[in-house]
Amino acid sequence: SNNQHPVLDGWQEIEADQIKLMQGALWNLLGNAIAYLSLFVIELVLATIGHSQSLHADAFNNFAGIVSSGLLSLGIWGGIHNHQSHQSKVTALDGWEAERRNRLMRFRLQDLFTLMSGVIMLVMAVQVIVSGVSNLFKSHTVQAVSGVTVWGAAIASIVMLVVWYFNRRGGQQLDNSTLLAAAKDSLSDALTSIGTLISLSGVLLFKFAWLDSVASIVIGFFIFAAGLQIFRDSGLQLINYSDPQVEKNYINTIQQIDGVNQVNAIDVQYSGSLVALSLVIAVSPRMTVAASFQLSERIEQVMRNQYGIIDTKVMFMPQT
């Protein structure tokens, strides 16, 4: 229609593509949650039957995976749901830019729920470590570990390697940072399960009762490290922290575009997997409005093609 801004039409197309990618990521994460839930039940039952602290710790590591996958799924679902319930058409020319930015902001739900999953992982890690230390000092009173626990750790190792593979492949195909983060988490979980398998084998072969408690403490630290990394990364994205080197690369690219005399200011905004830029650039004071519009379109196209930046807002200042 004539009353719809052409740039907004382009944005709506980009937004629809992003929603499709998010829907694909959502199915991956729901598959993760089912895998984690199955392993949690299997390992918890076998750890109870077989009297293993390390397998019990690995079970709660997988419980953290259930919570993490659930929260990430909720964050993505929130973005999709907001899209479906927010289909208003912007007809006022001065409103389309604000509308586009408001729509972009909802993808930050992914970062918020990722941050929450990191906090939960940290709490669980502390509980696992405290429990492991407590049992280490009373290991002489703990019942002997049963061979059935090895099967639980072996199953968990195989399943988590499969989950890691599909998360990594899905994250690369869908270009989704949430799935790529989940892939790192599931690889850590797979290594944790493999470590549990090795420690349980050592307990059964060499009769080192203390090894089971030590392994559970090590697993606790693995969970803590993974949770801390997730908390740090999502927290930095929520406050729009940007790597100075990345900003420098952006500035160098923009300053090479004909018509741009200098980049005076740059602000990077993160919203889930999406990145947006706000710029203040200095141009010739003789530049016409038409030329400045064409330049802003060219800058946006270059940044999208070279860095995958979804939205670039440009303000102009005359070069003094």
N, C-alpha and C positions, 0 to 999 in steps of 0.2 A: 504494500500500500504506500501511497505518497507521503502519508504522515508518519511513517516509521523511519527512523534514522538508519542509513545503510550500514554504518559501523556497528550499531546495536544488533542488526540482523546477523552480521558476521560473528559477533560475540555469542549470540544465541546458538549458532551452529557449533561453535567451539565448546560451549557449555554442554550441549547435548552429547557431543562426543565424549566429554569428560565423564558425564553421568553413565554412559555405556561402559566405560572403563571401570568406573567405581562399582557397577553392578557385577562385572566379572570378578573384581577383587573381593566383593562381598561373598560370592559363592566359594571362593578359595578359602576365605577365613572361616566360613561355616564348616567346611570340610576339616579345617584345622581343629576347630572346637570338638568335633565328633571324635577325631583321632586322639586328642588329648584326654577327653573324657573316658574313652575306652581304656587307654593306658593307665589312667589314674585308678580306675576301678580294679583292673588286673593286678597292678603293682601293689596297691594297698592291701588287697586280699592275700596275695602271695607273701608280702612283707610280714603280715600278721601271722600267717601260717608258719612261715619260715624264720621268724624272729630276726629280721634284718633291719638295722637302722639305716643303712645306706639305700636300700631299696625303698624304705619308707620315705626317706628324704627325696629320692628321685620321683616317687609318686606325687609328693607335694610340689616338686618342680613342674610336673605335668599339670597339676591343679592350677599353678600360676599361669600355665599356657592356656588353660580353659578360660580363666578370667581375662587374660590379655586378648585372646581371640574374640571373646564376647564383647569386650569394651571397644576394640577396634571395629568390629562389625557394627556395633551400635553407632559409632561415630560416622561411619560411611553411610549407614542406613539413614541417619539424621540428615546428611547432606542430600541424599537422593529424595527423601520425603519432603524436605523443604523446597526442592526443585519442583516436585509435582504439585505442591500446594501453593506455588508462587509463580503463576504464569501470566502476571499482569503485563500489558503492553504499555510501553512508555511513549507517549506522543509528544510531550514537551521536550524541545531540543535541549533545554538546560537541565533536564532530569536524567537523560540516558546515561551519562557518565556515572552519576551517583548510584543509579540503579545497578549498573554493571559491577561497581565496586562492592555494593551491598550483597549481591549474589555471590561474588567471589569470597566474601568473608565467611560464609557458612561452611566452606570447606575446612575451616580451622577446627571444626568439631573433631576431625581426625586427630589433630595435634593434642587437643584437650583430653580426649579419651586415651590416647597413647600415654600421656603424662600420668593419668590415673593408674593405668596398668603398671607403669614403672614403680609408682609408690607402693602398690600392692605387692609387687615382686620383692621390693626391699624389706617390707614387713615380714613376709614369709621367709626370706633368707635369714633374717635375724633369729626367727623362731627355730629354723632348722639347725643353725649353728649352735644356739644355746642348748638345744636338745642333744646334739652330738657331743658337745663338751661334757654335759651332765652324764651321759651314758659312758663316756670314755673313762671317767673316774670310778664307775661302778661296773666295769666290763666283766669283772670276775663273777658278778651275780647274774649277768645276762645269759639267757638260754642260748645254746649252740645254734648257729645258723644252719638252715636246712638247704639241701641241694635244689629244691623247687624254686628258690629265689633266683637261681641262675637263669632259669627259663624266662622269668619276668623281665630281667634286665636285657636278655637277648632279644625278646620280642620288641621291647621298647626301643632298643638300638636300631633294629631294622625299620620299624614303623617311622621313627623320627628322621631317618635318612631319606625315606620316601617322601615324607612331608616337606623336608628341606628342599628336595629336588623340585617338587611341584610349586612350592612358594617362590623359589628362585626363578624358575621358568615363567611362572605367571607374572611375577614382578617385572621381568624384562620384557615380556610380550605386551603387557598392559601399561608399561612405564609408570608403575605405581609405587611410590616410596613406602607406603604402609606395608605392602606385600614384601618388598625387599628387606624392610626392617624385620618382618616376621620370619623371613628366610634366615637372617642372621641369628635370630632367637632360636629357631628350630635346629639350626646347626649346632648351636651351643647346647641345646637339649640332647641332641644325638650324641655329642661328645661326652656329656654328663652320663648318659645311659651306658655308653661304652666303658667309661671309667668305673661305673658301678659294677658292670659285668666283670671287669678285670679284678676289682677289689674282692668281690664275692668269690671268684675263682681262687684268689689267694687265700682267703679265709678257709675255704673248704680243703684246699690242697696242703697248706702249711699250718693250719690250726692257729692262725694269729687272730685271736678274738678281738683285739684292739683295732685291727685293720678296718673292720666294718664301721666303727664309730669315727675313725679318722677320715674314711671315705665320705661319710655323711657330712662332716664338717667342711671338707673340700668342696663338695657339691653345694653346700650352703653359700660358700664364697663365690662359686660360679654364678649362682642365682643372683647374688648381691651385685656382682660386677655387671651382669646383663641388665638388671633393673636400673642400676645407676646410669648406664650408658643410654638406655631408653629415656629415663627421666631427664638427663642432661640434653640430649638431642631435641626432644619434643619441647622442653622448656625454652631452649634457645630459639626455636622456631616461633613459639608463642610470643616472645618478646622481640621478634624480628631481628635477631642477631644475624649479621652477615659477615662472612669471612672477608677481611680486608683485601686479600689477593683476588677474590672473586669480583669484588666491587671494582678493583683496579682494572681487571680484564674487561668488565662492562664499559668502563669509562674510555679505555683505549679504543675499543671497537666503535663506540659512538663518535668519538672525536675524529675518526678516520672517514666519517660520512660527509660528503660534500655539503656545505652550508652550515655545518656546526663549527663554530669558532672555539668553543670551550664548554666543558661540562662544569657548571658551578656547584651543583648539588645532586646527590643521588640517594634515594631511599628504597630499600628492598623490603617487600612484604611477602611473607610465606603464608599459604593457606592450604594445608594438607600437602598434596603433591604439586601444587601450583605455585608459581613465583610471579609476582607483579613488580613493576618498577614505577617510581615517580622521579622525574628528572627536571632540573632547571638548567637550561642551556643558553649560552650567549650566541647571538647571531648578528648579522649585519643590520644596522638600524634602518637600512633602505629595503629590507626584505618585505615583500607584500604579504597580505593575509593569505592569499591563495598559495604562495610559495611556502609559507610557514606550515600551512595545512598539509601540503604534499610532503614536506620534510618530516613532520611528525608521523605521517603514515609510513614513510620509508624507514624511519628509525624503528617503529613498532615491528615492521616486517623483518628487518635485519635481526633484531633481538629475538624474535620468535623462531626464525629459521636457524640461527646460530646457537642459541642457548635454550630454546624451548620456553621462553618467557611468555606467559599467556596474555599479559596486559601491560602496556607501557603508556603512562600518562606524561605528557611533555608540557612544560611551561617555558615561555620564551622571554629572554631579556635582551635589550639592545646592547651590543658590544660598545663599551666606552673607551 
